Amino acid sequence: MSAMVAVNGVTKAYKGHTVLRDLDLEVGAGEKVAIIGPSGSGKTTILRVIMTLERPDGGTIVVDGEQLWHEERDGQLVPAREQHLRRVRSKIGMVFQQFNLFPHMTASDNVTEALRSVARMPREAAEERGRELLEMVGLADRAGHYPWQLSGGQQQRVGIARAIALRPKVLLFDEVTSALDPELVGEVLGVIRDLATHTETTMLIVTHEMRFARDVADRVLMFDQGQIVEEGPPEQLFTEPRSDRTKKFLHAVFEAG
């Protein structure tokens, strides 16, 4: 399986506190990877670095065969210009923990904004694509609603529709159910499960929903202190973890309920 995302020696620190430590990570084309671990272990940070929301302090990231934060010039790897960064970033979509919808836009406009402004799609074609996407996430009847008129679960499903609008090759999910009331979690996980089952999109899913990770992931990564301390197929990692740190973490999670 060829790598769709290759993270090599990536480091990141905030105010002297190291969040990612010389991190290496490869995700194959079409692979669904769940990332678990305690708070502060670097899970969200690696997604934000791949999404170009945070600049790494060191290392390289390759997406679909192209350098993300760097480009080759005169045979040298140099910091990427904004044009290069934008082009490679267009291959990546992200669904955020806090929805991040534009409050002054309807569900339809939130989904179609990038189609019009980034893909330069004519309004009529963009609206048609938007209708298809909202139908895909079960919200065809909410196209004209504003975020404040939608439940948290509905807002998050609009966020998913928006993230897949440009047909990205890589989808990033950052604990997308953690801000939801418990009864709304299932509807969002159901949409992600359908995407994982029926598309070839590469997915990195940061989650604290262990049963969901077990169901949808091809591989699970256990993060701790900015490094991967264990990885493996869900069945192996959840039933026979090798690392003491993984055992302790999973015990705490399952004890909590």
C-alpha positions as a Markdown table, in Angstrom:
| # | Residue | x | y | z |
|---|---|---|---|---|
| 1 | Met | 0.0 | 0.0 | 0.0 |
| 2 | Ser | 1.5 | 3.3 | -1.1 |
| 3 | Ala | 1.6 | 6.1 | 1.5 |
| 4 | Met | -1.0 | 8.9 | 1.1 |
| 5 | Val | 0.4 | 10.7 | 4.2 |
| 6 | Ala | 4.0 | 10.4 | 5.3 |
| 7 | Val | 5.1 | 12.3 | 8.4 |
| 8 | Asn | 8.9 | 12.2 | 8.9 |
| 9 | Gly | 10.6 | 13.4 | 12.1 |
| 10 | Val | 8.0 | 16.1 | 12.9 |
| 11 | Thr | 8.5 | 18.1 | 16.0 |
| 12 | Lys | 6.3 | 20.8 | 17.5 |
| 13 | Ala | 6.6 | 22.8 | 20.8 |
| 14 | Tyr | 4.5 | 25.5 | 22.4 |
| 15 | Lys | 6.3 | 27.9 | 24.8 |
| 16 | Gly | 9.0 | 25.4 | 25.4 |
| 17 | His | 6.7 | 22.4 | 25.9 |
| 18 | Thr | 7.3 | 19.7 | 23.3 |
| 19 | Val | 4.0 | 18.3 | 21.9 |
| 20 | Leu | 5.3 | 16.3 | 19.0 |
| 21 | Arg | 8.7 | 14.5 | 19.4 |
| 22 | Asp | 10.4 | 13.5 | 16.2 |
| 23 | Leu | 7.2 | 11.8 | 15.0 |
| 24 | Asp | 7.2 | 9.3 | 12.2 |
| 25 | Leu | 3.9 | 8.2 | 10.7 |
| 26 | Glu | 2.7 | 6.7 | 7.4 |
| 27 | Val | -0.9 | 6.2 | 6.3 |
| 28 | Gly | -1.7 | 4.2 | 3.2 |
| 29 | Ala | -4.0 | 5.3 | 0.4 |
| 30 | Gly | -7.5 | 4.5 | 1.5 |
| 31 | Glu | -6.5 | 3.4 | 5.0 |
| 32 | Lys | -8.6 | 4.4 | 8.0 |
| 33 | Val | -6.5 | 5.1 | 11.0 |
| 34 | Ala | -7.8 | 5.9 | 14.5 |
| 35 | Ile | -5.6 | 7.8 | 16.9 |
| 36 | Ile | -6.2 | 7.4 | 20.6 |
| 37 | Gly | -4.4 | 8.6 | 23.7 |
| 38 | Pro | -4.6 | 10.9 | 26.7 |
| 39 | Ser | -5.2 | 14.6 | 26.6 |
| 40 | Gly | -2.1 | 16.5 | 25.6 |
| 41 | Ser | -0.5 | 13.6 | 23.9 |
| 42 | Gly | -0.2 | 15.4 | 20.5 |
| 43 | Lys | -3.2 | 13.8 | 18.8 |
| 44 | Thr | -4.9 | 17.0 | 17.7 |
| 45 | Thr | -1.6 | 18.8 | 17.0 |
| 46 | Ile | -0.6 | 16.3 | 14.3 |
| 47 | Leu | -3.9 | 16.8 | 12.6 |
| 48 | Arg | -3.5 | 20.6 | 12.8 |
| 49 | Val | 0.0 | 20.4 | 11.3 |
| 50 | Ile | -1.2 | 18.2 | 8.5 |
| 51 | Met | -4.1 | 20.7 | 7.9 |
| 52 | Thr | -1.5 | 23.5 | 7.8 |
| 53 | Leu | -3.2 | 25.2 | 10.8 |
| 54 | Glu | 0.1 | 24.9 | 12.8 |
| 55 | Arg | 3.6 | 25.0 | 11.4 |
| 56 | Pro | 5.9 | 22.2 | 12.5 |
| 57 | Asp | 9.2 | 23.2 | 14.1 |
| 58 | Gly | 11.0 | 20.4 | 12.3 |
| 59 | Gly | 10.6 | 17.4 | 10.0 |
| 60 | Thr | 8.6 | 17.0 | 6.7 |
| 61 | Ile | 5.2 | 15.9 | 5.7 |
| 62 | Val | 4.3 | 14.4 | 2.3 |
| 63 | Val | 0.7 | 14.2 | 1.1 |
| 64 | Asp | -0.2 | 12.3 | -2.1 |
| 65 | Gly | 3.5 | 12.2 | -3.1 |
| 66 | Glu | 4.0 | 16.0 | -2.6 |
| 67 | Gln | 5.8 | 17.9 | 0.1 |
| 68 | Leu | 3.4 | 19.9 | 2.2 |
| 69 | Trp | 5.4 | 22.4 | 4.2 |
| 70 | His | 8.3 | 22.3 | 1.7 |
| 71 | Glu | 9.0 | 22.4 | -2.0 |
| 72 | Glu | 12.0 | 21.6 | -4.1 |
| 73 | Arg | 13.8 | 24.5 | -5.6 |
| 74 | Asp | 17.1 | 24.2 | -7.4 |
| 75 | Gly | 17.4 | 20.7 | -6.0 |
| 76 | Gln | 17.0 | 21.9 | -2.4 |
| 77 | Leu | 14.1 | 21.4 | 0.0 |
| 78 | Val | 13.0 | 24.9 | 1.0 |
| 79 | Pro | 10.0 | 26.3 | 2.9 |
| 80 | Ala | 6.9 | 26.2 | 0.7 |
| 81 | Arg | 5.4 | 29.3 | -0.9 |
| 82 | Glu | 1.8 | 30.1 | -0.1 |
| 83 | Gln | 0.7 | 29.0 | -3.6 |
| 84 | His | 2.2 | 25.6 | -3.2 |
| 85 | Leu | 0.8 | 25.2 | 0.4 |
| 86 | Arg | -2.7 | 26.1 | -0.8 |
| 87 | Arg | -2.5 | 23.6 | -3.7 |
| 88 | Val | -1.4 | 20.7 | -1.6 |
| 89 | Arg | -3.8 | 21.7 | 1.3 |
| 90 | Ser | -6.7 | 21.4 | -1.2 |
| 91 | Lys | -6.2 | 17.6 | -1.0 |
| 92 | Ile | -7.1 | 17.6 | 2.7 |
| 93 | Gly | -10.4 | 18.1 | 4.5 |
| 94 | Met | -10.9 | 18.4 | 8.3 |
| 95 | Val | -13.9 | 18.1 | 10.6 |
| 96 | Phe | -13.4 | 20.0 | 13.8 |
| 97 | Gln | -14.4 | 19.4 | 17.4 |
| 98 | Gln | -16.4 | 22.6 | 17.7 |
| 99 | Phe | -18.1 | 22.5 | 14.3 |
| 100 | Asn | -16.5 | 25.8 | 13.1 |
| 101 | Leu | -19.5 | 26.7 | 10.8 |
| 102 | Phe | -19.9 | 30.2 | 9.5 |
| 103 | Pro | -22.8 | 31.5 | 11.8 |
| 104 | His | -24.1 | 34.0 | 9.2 |
| 105 | Met | -24.4 | 31.3 | 6.5 |
| 106 | Thr | -27.1 | 28.6 | 5.9 |
| 107 | Ala | -26.2 | 25.0 | 5.9 |
| 108 | Ser | -26.2 | 25.0 | 2.1 |
| 109 | Asp | -23.9 | 28.1 | 2.0 |
| 110 | Asn | -21.5 | 26.6 | 4.5 |
| 111 | Val | -21.2 | 23.5 | 2.4 |
| 112 | Thr | -20.9 | 25.3 | -1.0 |
| 113 | Glu | -18.6 | 28.2 | 0.0 |
| 114 | Ala | -15.4 | 26.4 | -0.8 |
| 115 | Leu | -16.9 | 25.1 | -4.1 |
| 116 | Arg | -17.5 | 28.6 | -5.2 |
| 117 | Ser | -14.5 | 30.4 | -3.8 |
| 118 | Val | -11.8 | 27.7 | -4.1 |
| 119 | Ala | -13.0 | 25.4 | -6.9 |
| 120 | Arg | -14.6 | 28.4 | -8.8 |
| 121 | Met | -17.6 | 26.3 | -9.5 |
| 122 | Pro | -20.6 | 28.1 | -11.0 |
| 123 | Arg | -23.3 | 28.8 | -8.3 |
| 124 | Glu | -25.9 | 26.5 | -9.8 |
| 125 | Ala | -23.5 | 23.6 | -10.0 |
| 126 | Ala | -22.2 | 24.3 | -6.5 |
| 127 | Glu | -25.8 | 24.3 | -5.1 |
| 128 | Glu | -26.5 | 21.0 | -6.8 |
| 129 | Arg | -23.4 | 19.5 | -5.3 |
| 130 | Gly | -24.4 | 21.0 | -1.9 |
| 131 | Arg | -27.8 | 19.4 | -2.1 |
| 132 | Glu | -26.2 | 16.0 | -2.8 |
| 133 | Leu | -23.9 | 16.4 | 0.1 |
| 134 | Leu | -26.6 | 17.5 | 2.6 |
| 135 | Glu | -28.7 | 14.5 | 1.4 |
| 136 | Met | -25.7 | 12.2 | 2.0 |
| 137 | Val | -25.5 | 13.3 | 5.6 |
| 138 | Gly | -29.3 | 13.2 | 6.1 |
| 139 | Leu | -29.9 | 16.9 | 6.1 |
| 140 | Ala | -31.5 | 17.6 | 2.8 |
| 141 | Asp | -34.5 | 19.3 | 4.6 |
| 142 | Arg | -32.2 | 21.6 | 6.6 |
| 143 | Ala | -30.4 | 23.3 | 3.6 |
| 144 | Gly | -31.9 | 26.8 | 4.4 |
| 145 | His | -31.3 | 26.6 | 8.2 |
| 146 | Tyr | -28.6 | 28.6 | 10.0 |
| 147 | Pro | -26.2 | 26.9 | 12.5 |
| 148 | Trp | -28.2 | 28.3 | 15.5 |
| 149 | Gln | -31.3 | 26.5 | 14.2 |
| 150 | Leu | -29.5 | 23.2 | 14.1 |
| 151 | Ser | -28.7 | 20.7 | 16.9 |
| 152 | Gly | -25.0 | 20.0 | 17.6 |
| 153 | Gly | -25.3 | 16.7 | 15.8 |
| 154 | Gln | -26.8 | 18.4 | 12.7 |
| 155 | Gln | -24.1 | 21.1 | 12.8 |
| 156 | Gln | -21.4 | 18.5 | 12.9 |
| 157 | Arg | -23.0 | 16.6 | 9.9 |
| 158 | Val | -23.0 | 19.9 | 8.0 |
| 159 | Gly | -19.3 | 20.1 | 9.0 |
| 160 | Ile | -18.7 | 16.7 | 7.5 |
| 161 | Ala | -20.5 | 17.6 | 4.3 |
| 162 | Arg | -18.4 | 20.8 | 4.0 |
| 163 | Ala | -15.2 | 18.8 | 4.6 |
| 164 | Ile | -15.9 | 16.4 | 1.7 |
| 165 | Ala | -17.2 | 19.0 | -0.7 |
| 166 | Leu | -13.9 | 19.4 | -2.6 |
| 167 | Arg | -13.5 | 15.6 | -2.7 |
| 168 | Pro | -10.3 | 15.6 | -0.6 |
| 169 | Lys | -7.9 | 12.6 | -0.7 |
| 170 | Val | -7.4 | 12.8 | 3.0 |
| 171 | Leu | -10.0 | 13.5 | 5.7 |
| 172 | Leu | -9.1 | 14.5 | 9.3 |
| 173 | Phe | -11.5 | 14.1 | 12.2 |
| 174 | Asp | -10.6 | 15.8 | 15.5 |
| 175 | Glu | -12.7 | 14.3 | 18.3 |
| 176 | Val | -15.8 | 15.2 | 16.4 |
| 177 | Thr | -18.3 | 13.9 | 19.0 |
| 178 | Ser | -16.7 | 15.3 | 22.1 |
| 179 | Ala | -18.8 | 18.5 | 22.1 |
| 180 | Leu | -22.1 | 16.7 | 21.5 |
| 181 | Asp | -24.7 | 15.5 | 23.9 |
| 182 | Pro | -24.6 | 11.7 | 24.3 |
| 183 | Glu | -27.8 | 11.1 | 22.4 |
| 184 | Leu | -26.4 | 12.9 | 19.3 |
| 185 | Val | -23.2 | 11.0 | 19.1 |
| 186 | Gly | -24.6 | 8.1 | 17.2 |
| 187 | Glu | -25.9 | 10.1 | 14.2 |
| 188 | Val | -22.5 | 11.7 | 13.6 |
| 189 | Leu | -20.6 | 8.4 | 14.0 |
| 190 | Gly | -23.0 | 6.8 | 11.6 |
| 191 | Val | -22.2 | 9.3 | 8.9 |
| 192 | Ile | -18.4 | 8.7 | 9.4 |
| 193 | Arg | -18.9 | 5.0 | 9.4 |
| 194 | Asp | -20.7 | 5.2 | 6.1 |
| 195 | Leu | -17.9 | 7.3 | 4.6 |
| 196 | Ala | -15.3 | 4.9 | 5.9 |
| 197 | Thr | -17.2 | 1.9 | 4.4 |
| 198 | His | -18.2 | 3.3 | 1.1 |
| 199 | Thr | -15.3 | 5.6 | 0.0 |
| 200 | Glu | -11.6 | 5.2 | -0.7 |
| 201 | Thr | -10.8 | 8.4 | 1.1 |
| 202 | Thr | -7.8 | 8.1 | 3.5 |
| 203 | Met | -8.9 | 9.0 | 7.1 |
| 204 | Leu | -7.2 | 9.9 | 10.3 |
| 205 | Ile | -9.6 | 9.9 | 13.1 |
| 206 | Val | -8.8 | 11.2 | 16.6 |
| 207 | Thr | -11.4 | 9.8 | 18.9 |
| 208 | His | -12.2 | 8.7 | 22.4 |
| 209 | Glu | -15.0 | 6.4 | 21.2 |
| 210 | Met | -13.2 | 3.1 | 21.5 |
| 211 | Arg | -16.0 | 0.9 | 20.1 |
| 212 | Phe | -16.2 | 3.1 | 17.1 |
| 213 | Ala | -12.4 | 3.0 | 16.5 |
| 214 | Arg | -12.6 | -0.8 | 16.8 |
| 215 | Asp | -15.4 | -0.9 | 14.2 |
| 216 | Val | -14.1 | 1.5 | 11.5 |
| 217 | Ala | -10.3 | 1.6 | 11.7 |
| 218 | Asp | -7.8 | -0.6 | 9.8 |
| 219 | Arg | -5.2 | 0.4 | 12.3 |
| 220 | Val | -5.1 | 2.1 | 15.7 |
| 221 | Leu | -2.3 | 4.4 | 16.9 |
| 222 | Met | -1.7 | 5.0 | 20.6 |
| 223 | Phe | -0.2 | 8.4 | 21.3 |
| 224 | Asp | 1.6 | 9.5 | 24.5 |
| 225 | Gln | 3.9 | 12.5 | 25.0 |
| 226 | Gly | 4.1 | 13.3 | 21.4 |
| 227 | Gln | 5.1 | 9.9 | 20.2 |
| 228 | Ile | 3.4 | 6.7 | 19.0 |
| 229 | Val | 3.9 | 4.1 | 21.8 |
| 230 | Glu | 2.0 | 1.3 | 20.1 |
| 231 | Glu | 0.1 | 0.6 | 16.9 |
| 232 | Gly | -1.7 | -2.3 | 15.4 |
| 233 | Pro | -5.0 | -3.7 | 14.1 |
| 234 | Pro | -8.0 | -2.8 | 16.4 |
| 235 | Glu | -8.6 | -6.4 | 17.5 |
| 236 | Gln | -5.0 | -6.8 | 18.7 |
| 237 | Leu | -4.5 | -3.4 | 20.3 |
| 238 | Phe | -7.8 | -3.4 | 22.2 |
| 239 | Thr | -7.7 | -7.0 | 23.4 |
| 240 | Glu | -4.0 | -7.7 | 23.8 |
| 241 | Pro | -2.1 | -4.4 | 24.0 |
| 242 | Arg | 1.7 | -4.9 | 24.4 |
| 243 | Ser | 2.6 | -1.5 | 25.9 |
| 244 | Asp | 2.1 | -0.9 | 29.6 |
| 245 | Arg | 1.1 | 2.7 | 28.8 |
| 246 | Thr | -1.6 | 1.4 | 26.4 |
| 247 | Lys | -2.9 | -1.1 | 28.9 |
| 248 | Lys | -3.1 | 1.6 | 31.6 |
| 249 | Phe | -4.9 | 4.1 | 29.3 |
| 250 | Leu | -7.4 | 1.5 | 28.0 |
| 251 | His | -8.1 | 0.3 | 31.5 |
| 252 | Ala | -8.9 | 3.9 | 32.6 |
| 253 | Val | -11.1 | 4.5 | 29.6 |
| 254 | Phe | -13.1 | 1.3 | 30.0 |
| 255 | Glu | -13.4 | 1.8 | 33.8 |
| 256 | Ala | -14.8 | 5.3 | 33.1 |
| 257 | Gly | -17.5 | 3.7 | 31.1 |
